[in-house]
Amino acid sequence: MRAYIGGHQAVSINDFIELALGTPVELWLGEEGETEDERAARLDAARDILTENPDLPDDVTRIAAEVIEAYAPELLNVVPLTRPARRRRPSRKGAAA
């Protein structure tokens, strides 16, 4: 099954996130091994996007909350641990050997 969002095919979870945010995930999270100059440029771009879209943080939070609510049973699939049965030691009272 193929998933299309606004004419774009989403083939991975990152594609869905990028299409929901309208920006690449790496813009917000960074990439491993980026230089200080790359980091500064990325943060400048992120600031510009937030200036142009002041509601973006609220929208992202709302989307994240909706996803968590929709998938909570799977995300929070917690199985209670059972306690092992107590072993009773045989009584040593009474008969002497």
PyRosetta script that sets phi, psi and omega in degrees:
from pyrosetta import init, pose_from_sequence

init()
pose = pose_from_sequence("MRAYIGGHQAVSINDFIELALGTPVELWLGEEGETEDERAARLDAARDILTENPDLPDDVTRIAAEVIEAYAPELLNVVPLTRPARRRRPSRKGAAA")
pose.set_psi(1, 134.9)
pose.set_omega(1, 179.7)
pose.set_phi(2, -104.6)
pose.set_psi(2, 143.7)
pose.set_omega(2, 179.2)
pose.set_phi(3, -115.9)
pose.set_psi(3, 126.7)
pose.set_omega(3, 178.3)
pose.set_phi(4, -119.2)
pose.set_psi(4, 134.9)
pose.set_omega(4, 176.9)
pose.set_phi(5, -126.1)
pose.set_psi(5, 113.9)
pose.set_omega(5, -179.9)
pose.set_phi(6, 56.8)
pose.set_psi(6, 36.8)
pose.set_omega(6, 179.2)
pose.set_phi(7, 85.2)
pose.set_psi(7, -3.5)
pose.set_omega(7, 179.7)
pose.set_phi(8, -105.4)
pose.set_psi(8, 134.5)
pose.set_omega(8, 178.3)
pose.set_phi(9, -83.0)
pose.set_psi(9, 129.0)
pose.set_omega(9, 176.5)
pose.set_phi(10, -102.6)
pose.set_psi(10, 116.8)
pose.set_omega(10, -178.0)
pose.set_phi(11, -110.5)
pose.set_psi(11, -10.5)
pose.set_omega(11, 179.5)
pose.set_phi(12, -139.5)
pose.set_psi(12, 168.5)
pose.set_omega(12, 178.6)
pose.set_phi(13, -62.2)
pose.set_psi(13, -36.3)
pose.set_omega(13, 178.0)
pose.set_phi(14, -65.1)
pose.set_psi(14, -33.7)
pose.set_omega(14, 175.9)
pose.set_phi(15, -62.8)
pose.set_psi(15, -43.8)
pose.set_omega(15, 178.3)
pose.set_phi(16, -61.3)
pose.set_psi(16, -44.3)
pose.set_omega(16, -179.6)
pose.set_phi(17, -64.3)
pose.set_psi(17, -45.1)
pose.set_omega(17, -179.6)
pose.set_phi(18, -62.3)
pose.set_psi(18, -42.3)
pose.set_omega(18, 178.9)
pose.set_phi(19, -68.4)
pose.set_psi(19, -34.7)
pose.set_omega(19, 178.1)
pose.set_phi(20, -69.5)
pose.set_psi(20, -39.9)
pose.set_omega(20, -179.2)
pose.set_phi(21, -80.9)
pose.set_psi(21, -29.5)
pose.set_omega(21, -173.8)
pose.set_phi(22, 82.8)
pose.set_psi(22, 6.3)
pose.set_omega(22, 178.9)
pose.set_phi(23, -142.9)
pose.set_psi(23, 156.7)
pose.set_omega(23, 176.2)
pose.set_phi(24, -66.8)
pose.set_psi(24, 144.1)
pose.set_omega(24, 179.4)
pose.set_phi(25, -59.4)
pose.set_psi(25, -36.8)
pose.set_omega(25, -178.2)
pose.set_phi(26, -60.6)
pose.set_psi(26, -25.5)
pose.set_omega(26, 178.2)
pose.set_phi(27, -61.3)
pose.set_psi(27, -37.2)
pose.set_omega(27, -176.3)
pose.set_phi(28, -91.7)
pose.set_psi(28, -33.6)
pose.set_omega(28, -175.0)
pose.set_phi(29, -99.5)
pose.set_psi(29, -18.0)
pose.set_omega(29, -177.4)
pose.set_phi(30, 82.8)
pose.set_psi(30, 175.9)
pose.set_omega(30, 179.1)
pose.set_phi(31, -128.4)
pose.set_psi(31, 149.2)
pose.set_omega(31, 179.6)
pose.set_phi(32, -63.3)
pose.set_psi(32, 133.3)
pose.set_omega(32, 176.0)
pose.set_phi(33, 82.0)
pose.set_psi(33, 12.6)
pose.set_omega(33, 179.5)
pose.set_phi(34, -71.8)
pose.set_psi(34, 147.4)
pose.set_omega(34, 179.9)
pose.set_phi(35, -81.1)
pose.set_psi(35, 168.6)
pose.set_omega(35, 177.9)
pose.set_phi(36, -61.7)
pose.set_psi(36, -38.0)
pose.set_omega(36, 178.4)
pose.set_phi(37, -65.7)
pose.set_psi(37, -41.9)
pose.set_omega(37, 178.0)
pose.set_phi(38, -64.4)
pose.set_psi(38, -41.2)
pose.set_omega(38, 178.9)
pose.set_phi(39, -62.9)
pose.set_psi(39, -45.0)
pose.set_omega(39, 179.4)
pose.set_phi(40, -62.3)
pose.set_psi(40, -42.1)
pose.set_omega(40, 179.0)
pose.set_phi(41, -65.4)
pose.set_psi(41, -40.9)
pose.set_omega(41, 178.8)
pose.set_phi(42, -62.8)
pose.set_psi(42, -44.9)
pose.set_omega(42, -179.8)
pose.set_phi(43, -67.0)
pose.set_psi(43, -36.1)
pose.set_omega(43, 175.4)
pose.set_phi(44, -62.4)
pose.set_psi(44, -43.9)
pose.set_omega(44, 179.0)
pose.set_phi(45, -63.4)
pose.set_psi(45, -41.3)
pose.set_omega(45, 179.1)
pose.set_phi(46, -63.5)
pose.set_psi(46, -41.4)
pose.set_omega(46, 177.3)
pose.set_phi(47, -61.4)
pose.set_psi(47, -42.3)
pose.set_omega(47, 178.9)
pose.set_phi(48, -61.8)
pose.set_psi(48, -42.5)
pose.set_omega(48, 179.7)
pose.set_phi(49, -64.4)
pose.set_psi(49, -42.7)
pose.set_omega(49, 179.2)
pose.set_phi(50, -66.7)
pose.set_psi(50, -33.0)
pose.set_omega(50, 177.2)
pose.set_phi(51, -66.3)
pose.set_psi(51, -40.8)
pose.set_omega(51, -179.9)
pose.set_phi(52, -77.0)
pose.set_psi(52, -24.4)
pose.set_omega(52, -177.1)
pose.set_phi(53, -130.6)
pose.set_psi(53, 74.1)
pose.set_omega(53, -175.1)
pose.set_phi(54, -64.1)
pose.set_psi(54, -19.3)
pose.set_omega(54, 179.8)
pose.set_phi(55, -87.0)
pose.set_psi(55, -3.2)
pose.set_omega(55, -176.1)
pose.set_phi(56, -56.8)
pose.set_psi(56, -47.3)
pose.set_omega(56, 179.3)
pose.set_phi(57, -59.2)
pose.set_psi(57, -40.2)
pose.set_omega(57, 178.5)
pose.set_phi(58, -66.7)
pose.set_psi(58, -39.6)
pose.set_omega(58, 178.9)
pose.set_phi(59, -64.7)
pose.set_psi(59, -42.6)
pose.set_omega(59, 179.0)
pose.set_phi(60, -63.7)
pose.set_psi(60, -42.4)
pose.set_omega(60, 178.6)
pose.set_phi(61, -62.9)
pose.set_psi(61, -41.9)
pose.set_omega(61, 178.7)
pose.set_phi(62, -62.9)
pose.set_psi(62, -45.6)
pose.set_omega(62, 179.7)
pose.set_phi(63, -61.9)
pose.set_psi(63, -44.6)
pose.set_omega(63, 179.5)
pose.set_phi(64, -61.4)
pose.set_psi(64, -42.1)
pose.set_omega(64, 179.1)
pose.set_phi(65, -64.7)
pose.set_psi(65, -39.5)
pose.set_omega(65, 178.7)
pose.set_phi(66, -65.3)
pose.set_psi(66, -40.4)
pose.set_omega(66, 178.9)
pose.set_phi(67, -66.0)
pose.set_psi(67, -43.6)
pose.set_omega(67, 179.1)
pose.set_phi(68, -62.4)
pose.set_psi(68, -42.8)
pose.set_omega(68, 179.8)
pose.set_phi(69, -64.3)
pose.set_psi(69, -42.3)
pose.set_omega(69, -178.0)
pose.set_phi(70, -67.8)
pose.set_psi(70, -35.0)
pose.set_omega(70, -175.3)
pose.set_phi(71, -111.6)
pose.set_psi(71, 17.4)
pose.set_omega(71, -177.4)
pose.set_phi(72, -55.6)
pose.set_psi(72, -43.8)
pose.set_omega(72, 179.8)
pose.set_phi(73, -58.2)
pose.set_psi(73, -39.2)
pose.set_omega(73, 179.8)
pose.set_phi(74, -75.5)
pose.set_psi(74, -38.8)
pose.set_omega(74, -178.6)
pose.set_phi(75, -69.9)
pose.set_psi(75, -35.4)
pose.set_omega(75, -175.4)
pose.set_phi(76, -109.9)
pose.set_psi(76, 38.8)
pose.set_omega(76, -179.0)
pose.set_phi(77, -72.3)
pose.set_psi(77, 83.8)
pose.set_omega(77, -176.0)
pose.set_phi(78, -102.7)
pose.set_psi(78, 129.8)
pose.set_omega(78, 177.8)
pose.set_phi(79, -108.2)
pose.set_psi(79, 123.6)
pose.set_omega(79, -179.6)
pose.set_phi(80, -64.9)
pose.set_psi(80, 139.5)
pose.set_omega(80, 177.6)
pose.set_phi(81, -79.0)
pose.set_psi(81, 137.8)
pose.set_omega(81, 177.4)
pose.set_phi(82, -94.3)
pose.set_psi(82, 146.3)
pose.set_omega(82, 177.7)
pose.set_phi(83, -83.8)
pose.set_psi(83, 137.1)
pose.set_omega(83, 177.7)
pose.set_phi(84, -65.3)
pose.set_psi(84, 146.4)
pose.set_omega(84, 179.5)
pose.set_phi(85, -63.7)
pose.set_psi(85, 142.4)
pose.set_omega(85, 177.9)
pose.set_phi(86, -71.9)
pose.set_psi(86, 135.7)
pose.set_omega(86, 176.0)
pose.set_phi(87, -91.9)
pose.set_psi(87, 129.1)
pose.set_omega(87, 177.9)
pose.set_phi(88, -93.1)
pose.set_psi(88, 130.6)
pose.set_omega(88, 176.6)
pose.set_phi(89, -83.7)
pose.set_psi(89, 141.3)
pose.set_omega(89, 178.4)
pose.set_phi(90, -63.0)
pose.set_psi(90, 142.1)
pose.set_omega(90, -179.6)
pose.set_phi(91, -69.8)
pose.set_psi(91, 138.4)
pose.set_omega(91, 179.9)
pose.set_phi(92, -105.2)
pose.set_psi(92, 11.9)
pose.set_omega(92, 178.6)
pose.set_phi(93, -81.0)
pose.set_psi(93, 155.9)
pose.set_omega(93, 171.8)
pose.set_phi(94, 99.6)
pose.set_psi(94, -114.4)
pose.set_omega(94, -170.2)
pose.set_phi(95, -63.7)
pose.set_psi(95, 132.6)
pose.set_omega(95, 177.0)
pose.set_phi(96, -98.9)
pose.set_psi(96, 146.9)
pose.set_omega(96, -177.8)
pose.set_phi(97, -78.9)
pose.dump_pdb("model.pdb")
